[in-house]
Amino acid sequence: MIDLSVQIGKLKLKNPVLLASGTVGYGNEIAELTDLSKLGGIVTKSLSLKPRIGNPPQRVCETSSGMLNAIGLANVGVEVFIKEKIPFLKKLNTTIICNIAASSVEEYVECTRILTREEAIAAFEINVSCPNVKDGGLEFGNNLQAVAQITNKVKAVTDKPVIIKLSPNVSRISEFAKAVKDNGGDAVSAINTLVGTAFDIWTKKPKIKNVTGGLSGPAIKPVALAKVLEISRNVEIPIIGIGGIMDWKDAAEFMIAGASAVQIGTVNFINPKAGEEIIDGLIEYCKKMSIGRIADLTASYEI
């Protein structure tokens, strides 16, 4: 029997496969298409203190090897989340990680302070790196002092694990991971999307209304792997790897590069059962490689 459990700071997951924030809503949107109880967990869509309508459409377009999105953190807000979304999430036999996005340090803190009372939430993922909003987003994600301050102040209002979602749009991501660790953060998620754009050659207009968006999917996998490896080699902090994971081989690759767990995103729009299939594939891989504990795969690279 393969031990699939992994530890992310104080957070224990039954297996290392999580569904990424913003790709499965609040869980109910995908629940009829896959067995969520088999997954290591779900990261909910980003929440802000008040509801956000997001950016005007068109907000998503396909690229040759991925997807551009500029949703703009549209969400129902904390109050509606507690009233309408938490009851469903409570019924799921999987770990719930709540993603929080905000326009100010105070908003991050207030969202966390309110939501930490909810037993269904096991941990928080703090999104300091969304490239598709005017306020917050990369403004925080590219600022070392801001990331340190947000980590410190959010940790002060919750006993639950705090995971900071880092931007790849920086020169040294490991410096940001160190700032998270030095300020009490339990783990980092790496990476958020890269800034990209696309044009319609006939109208000469951008394909998405926001002009630029976040690029995800297979196109960013080598970048994401390099960022995970950089953090792994320089900072002792658990890493959740994200970026173009389409199958179990990609997931294994991220763990070898240093990730303790992975999140899958773009693939959920193509194959809602991808999470289950990745878990099955990892089990078979561990059998073939005589790996008894999948956690032993983390940072097992040989350079």
Backbone torsions as a table, in degrees:
resi	resn	phi	psi	omega
1	MET	NA	126.4	-179.9
2	ILE	-82.9	131.5	174.5
3	ASP	-84.1	107.3	-176.4
4	LEU	-91.4	-5.4	-174.7
5	SER	-69.4	147.2	177.5
6	VAL	-135.0	156.3	-178.1
7	GLN	-114.8	127.6	175.5
8	ILE	-117.1	89.9	-171.9
9	GLY	61.5	-125.4	178.9
10	LYS	-82.3	-7.5	-175.3
11	LEU	-90.5	122.4	177.0
12	LYS	-104.7	130.1	178.7
13	LEU	-111.5	144.7	-179.9
14	LYS	-67.7	-26.8	173.3
15	ASN	-156.6	167.5	-170.5
16	PRO	-86.7	12.9	-174.2
17	VAL	-104.9	117.4	179.8
18	LEU	-119.0	150.8	172.5
19	LEU	-90.0	131.1	-172.0
20	ALA	-75.7	150.0	177.9
21	SER	-58.0	140.0	175.3
22	GLY	85.2	-0.7	-178.1
23	THR	-114.3	-10.5	179.7
24	VAL	-137.9	23.6	178.5
25	GLY	57.1	-129.5	179.0
26	TYR	-107.0	27.6	175.7
27	GLY	94.9	-43.8	-176.4
28	ASN	-65.3	-25.6	-178.4
29	GLU	-66.9	-22.6	-176.4
30	ILE	-117.4	-4.2	-171.4
31	ALA	-60.4	-31.2	-178.3
32	GLU	-82.5	-8.0	-175.6
33	LEU	-103.9	-15.1	-179.5
34	THR	-153.4	161.2	180.0
35	ASP	-89.5	97.8	-175.5
36	LEU	-64.9	-23.4	-177.9
37	SER	-68.5	-17.7	179.6
38	LYS	-80.6	-15.6	-174.3
39	LEU	-82.8	158.3	174.1
40	GLY	-66.3	-29.8	177.7
41	GLY	169.9	174.8	177.2
42	ILE	-124.8	135.3	171.8
43	VAL	-102.5	118.2	-174.2
44	THR	-70.2	162.3	175.5
45	LYS	-57.0	146.6	-178.8
46	SER	-54.2	137.0	178.1
47	LEU	-115.0	139.4	170.4
48	SER	-117.7	170.3	-175.6
49	LEU	-61.5	-46.5	177.7
50	LYS	-108.7	157.7	178.1
51	PRO	-59.8	148.6	175.7
52	ARG	-125.7	138.1	179.6
53	ILE	-87.4	-13.3	177.9
54	GLY	79.2	-167.4	-177.5
55	ASN	-84.3	157.8	177.2
56	PRO	-69.6	152.1	176.8
57	PRO	-73.3	158.6	2.8
58	GLN	-77.8	136.1	-172.1
59	ARG	-112.7	-10.1	-177.1
60	VAL	-137.9	140.4	169.2
61	CYS	-148.4	151.8	179.9
62	GLU	-84.6	142.9	173.7
63	THR	-115.0	179.8	-174.9
64	SER	-63.4	-26.8	179.6
65	SER	-143.8	39.2	178.3
66	GLY	169.7	-152.1	-174.4
67	MET	-144.8	141.7	172.6
68	LEU	-106.6	135.0	174.5
69	ASN	-138.1	146.4	173.1
70	ALA	-140.6	63.3	-178.2
71	ILE	-66.5	-36.5	179.4
72	GLY	81.4	29.0	174.9
73	LEU	59.4	36.0	173.8
74	ALA	-57.8	130.6	179.1
75	ASN	-161.9	170.5	-172.5
76	VAL	-85.2	-10.4	-177.1
77	GLY	85.2	159.5	-172.7
78	VAL	-61.9	-43.7	-174.8
79	GLU	-61.5	-48.0	179.8
80	VAL	-68.4	-35.1	178.1
81	PHE	-58.4	-46.6	-179.4
82	ILE	-64.9	-42.7	-174.9
83	LYS	-75.3	-40.0	-169.9
84	GLU	-111.4	-24.5	-174.7
85	LYS	-101.8	-38.2	-178.4
86	ILE	-58.6	-42.1	-179.8
87	PRO	-54.3	-39.1	177.5
88	PHE	-69.9	-45.1	-176.9
89	LEU	-62.3	-32.8	-179.9
90	LYS	-60.9	-28.8	-175.8
91	LYS	-80.0	-14.3	-175.7
92	LEU	-80.3	138.1	177.5
93	ASN	-91.9	59.8	177.1
94	THR	-151.9	167.4	-177.0
95	THR	-80.3	133.4	179.8
96	ILE	-107.0	120.5	174.8
97	ILE	-111.6	125.9	-176.9
98	CYS	-96.0	122.1	179.0
99	ASN	-89.2	132.5	-179.1
100	ILE	-121.7	132.9	174.1
101	ALA	-125.3	151.1	-176.2
102	ALA	-156.3	166.9	179.4
103	SER	-101.0	-7.1	179.4
104	SER	-150.3	161.3	177.3
105	VAL	-60.2	-41.0	-178.1
106	GLU	-61.4	-37.4	-179.7
107	GLU	-69.0	-40.2	175.0
108	TYR	-56.6	-46.7	-176.4
109	VAL	-65.3	-44.6	-177.0
110	GLU	-65.9	-42.0	177.3
111	CYS	-59.1	-46.6	-178.0
112	THR	-65.7	-42.5	-178.9
113	ARG	-59.8	-42.0	-179.8
114	ILE	-70.1	-46.2	-172.9
115	LEU	-77.0	-18.9	-178.1
116	THR	-65.9	-16.7	177.5
117	ARG	-74.6	-17.1	-175.3
118	GLU	-82.2	115.1	-176.8
119	GLU	-63.3	-29.1	-176.7
120	ALA	-66.2	-21.6	-178.6
121	ILE	-89.0	121.3	-176.8
122	ALA	-90.9	-27.7	-176.0
123	ALA	-161.5	167.6	177.8
124	PHE	-118.3	136.8	169.2
125	GLU	-108.9	119.2	-176.4
126	ILE	-97.4	115.2	-176.8
127	ASN	-87.6	99.7	178.8
128	VAL	-103.7	16.2	-165.2
129	SER	-139.9	17.6	179.1
130	CYS	-67.8	127.7	-178.0
131	PRO	-86.4	2.3	-168.7
132	ASN	-113.4	22.0	177.7
133	VAL	-129.1	150.6	-177.9
134	LYS	-74.0	-40.9	-177.8
135	ASP	-108.0	138.1	-176.7
136	GLY	80.2	-136.3	176.6
137	GLY	52.4	-130.5	-176.8
138	LEU	-62.5	-22.9	176.9
139	GLU	-56.5	-38.9	175.9
140	PHE	-82.9	-45.8	-172.0
141	GLY	-62.1	-24.7	179.6
142	ASN	-96.8	5.3	-176.3
143	ASN	-116.1	110.2	-175.7
144	LEU	-58.8	-43.4	-178.2
145	GLN	-66.7	-36.6	179.6
146	ALA	-66.7	-42.5	178.5
147	VAL	-62.8	-41.9	178.2
148	ALA	-62.8	-45.1	-177.7
149	GLN	-65.9	-43.7	179.5
150	ILE	-62.1	-45.1	179.4
151	THR	-58.4	-48.7	-177.5
152	ASN	-61.2	-46.2	-175.1
153	LYS	-74.7	-34.7	177.1
154	VAL	-68.3	-42.3	179.2
155	LYS	-60.1	-29.1	-176.7
156	ALA	-70.4	-16.5	-176.2
157	VAL	-113.4	9.2	178.1
158	THR	-148.4	146.1	173.3
159	ASP	-93.9	-4.6	-178.2
160	LYS	-82.5	154.5	-180.0
161	PRO	-57.7	140.2	179.0
162	VAL	-117.9	122.3	-179.5
163	ILE	-112.9	127.0	-179.6
164	ILE	-100.0	124.8	179.6
165	LYS	-87.9	113.7	-171.1
166	LEU	-91.9	153.5	176.7
167	SER	-87.3	141.3	173.3
168	PRO	-84.3	-8.3	-174.1
169	ASN	-84.5	45.1	178.3
170	VAL	-134.8	161.4	-177.3
171	SER	-77.7	-38.7	-178.5
172	ARG	-130.2	93.2	-177.0
173	ILE	-66.7	-26.8	-178.8
174	SER	-64.8	-28.4	177.4
175	GLU	-66.0	-35.4	178.4
176	PHE	-72.0	-38.3	177.1
177	ALA	-63.5	-38.4	178.6
178	LYS	-66.3	-39.0	177.8
179	ALA	-62.4	-38.0	176.8
180	VAL	-63.5	-48.9	-179.0
181	LYS	-62.5	-44.8	-177.7
182	ASP	-64.3	-20.0	-178.9
183	ASN	-107.8	19.0	171.2
184	GLY	93.3	0.3	179.1
185	GLY	-61.8	146.0	-175.2
186	ASP	-88.9	-25.0	-176.6
187	ALA	-167.9	169.9	173.3
188	VAL	-127.0	149.8	168.9
189	SER	-104.1	131.8	-177.7
190	ALA	-142.6	115.7	18.5
191	ILE	-133.6	167.5	166.0
192	ASN	-80.3	-175.4	-176.5
193	THR	-73.6	158.9	173.7
194	LEU	-91.6	149.6	178.6
195	VAL	-73.1	130.0	179.2
196	GLY	-147.2	173.5	175.2
197	THR	-151.4	169.4	178.3
198	ALA	-153.8	144.6	-179.0
199	PHE	-122.7	145.9	170.6
200	ASP	-82.1	118.9	-173.4
201	ILE	-70.7	-17.6	-177.8
202	TRP	-87.2	-38.9	178.4
203	THR	-95.2	-15.9	-176.8
204	LYS	63.0	19.9	178.9
205	LYS	-104.9	154.5	176.6
206	PRO	-60.4	147.7	-178.9
207	LYS	-75.9	-20.4	175.0
208	ILE	-121.3	144.7	-171.7
209	LYS	-59.6	-32.7	-177.6
210	ASN	-76.0	-0.9	-177.2
211	VAL	72.5	-58.4	175.6
212	THR	-109.3	157.4	179.1
213	GLY	-149.6	-175.5	179.3
214	GLY	-94.8	123.9	179.7
215	LEU	-88.1	127.9	177.6
216	SER	-131.8	178.1	178.5
217	GLY	97.5	-172.6	-173.7
218	PRO	-54.7	-27.7	-178.2
219	ALA	-58.7	-30.8	-174.0
220	ILE	-98.9	-0.6	-174.6
221	LYS	-58.5	-47.1	-179.9
222	PRO	-61.7	-35.6	177.4
223	VAL	-64.7	-47.5	-178.9
224	ALA	-60.9	-43.1	178.9
225	LEU	-60.7	-41.2	179.9
226	ALA	-65.2	-37.5	178.9
227	LYS	-68.2	-42.3	177.6
228	VAL	-61.3	-45.1	179.8
229	LEU	-62.3	-42.1	179.7
230	GLU	-60.2	-44.7	178.5
231	ILE	-64.3	-46.0	-177.9
232	SER	-57.7	-36.8	-176.3
233	ARG	-82.4	-12.1	-173.4
234	ASN	-122.2	-20.8	-175.3
235	VAL	-136.6	131.9	177.1
236	GLU	-87.4	86.4	178.0
237	ILE	-149.9	139.8	178.4
238	PRO	-59.9	141.1	-178.7
239	ILE	-120.9	133.3	169.6
240	ILE	-103.4	115.3	-175.2
241	GLY	-83.4	135.9	179.7
242	ILE	-141.9	139.9	173.3
243	GLY	140.5	90.5	173.4
244	GLY	75.2	23.0	178.1
245	ILE	-78.2	115.1	-175.7
246	MET	-112.1	-20.2	-178.6
247	ASP	-154.3	-177.9	-175.0
248	TRP	-66.0	-29.6	179.3
249	LYS	-65.1	-41.3	176.2
250	ASP	-61.8	-42.9	-179.3
251	ALA	-61.9	-44.8	178.7
252	ALA	-61.5	-39.2	-179.4
253	GLU	-62.3	-43.2	178.5
254	PHE	-63.1	-39.3	-179.8
255	MET	-68.3	-41.0	177.4
256	ILE	-60.5	-37.6	-179.3
257	ALA	-73.0	-11.9	176.4
258	GLY	135.8	-5.1	-178.0
259	ALA	-79.1	139.0	173.7
260	SER	-85.4	-26.4	177.2
261	ALA	-149.8	172.4	-179.9
262	VAL	-134.7	157.0	170.6
263	GLN	-119.7	139.1	176.1
264	ILE	-111.5	139.5	-174.2
265	GLY	-129.2	-77.4	-175.0
266	THR	-55.5	-37.9	-177.6
267	VAL	-62.1	-24.3	179.7
268	ASN	-62.2	-27.6	179.6
269	PHE	-77.5	-18.6	-178.6
270	ILE	-97.5	-43.0	-176.3
271	ASN	-141.9	96.8	-177.3
272	PRO	-61.2	-19.3	179.6
273	LYS	-92.1	9.0	-175.9
274	ALA	-57.1	-38.7	-179.2
275	GLY	-58.8	-48.5	178.6
276	GLU	-61.1	-43.7	-177.8
277	GLU	-65.7	-36.0	178.2
278	ILE	-65.9	-40.7	178.0
279	ILE	-61.5	-47.0	179.0
280	ASP	-60.0	-41.8	179.9
281	GLY	-65.1	-38.2	178.6
282	LEU	-66.2	-36.4	178.1
283	ILE	-62.2	-48.0	-179.9
284	GLU	-63.6	-39.2	177.7
285	TYR	-60.9	-46.1	-179.9
286	CYS	-61.5	-39.1	178.1
287	LYS	-61.8	-47.1	-177.9
288	LYS	-65.4	-32.9	-177.4
289	MET	-94.6	4.7	-178.7
290	SER	54.4	45.3	176.9
291	ILE	-100.9	115.3	-177.7
292	GLY	-81.4	-34.7	179.3
293	ARG	-121.8	121.2	-177.8
294	ILE	-64.2	-24.2	178.5
295	ALA	-61.1	-24.7	179.6
296	ASP	-69.0	-14.2	179.9
297	LEU	-74.4	-25.6	-175.3
298	THR	-61.3	127.1	178.6
299	ALA	56.0	35.6	179.6
300	SER	-90.1	14.0	-179.4
301	TYR	-60.7	150.7	176.1
302	GLU	-120.6	114.1	-177.2
303	ILE	-121.0	NA	NA
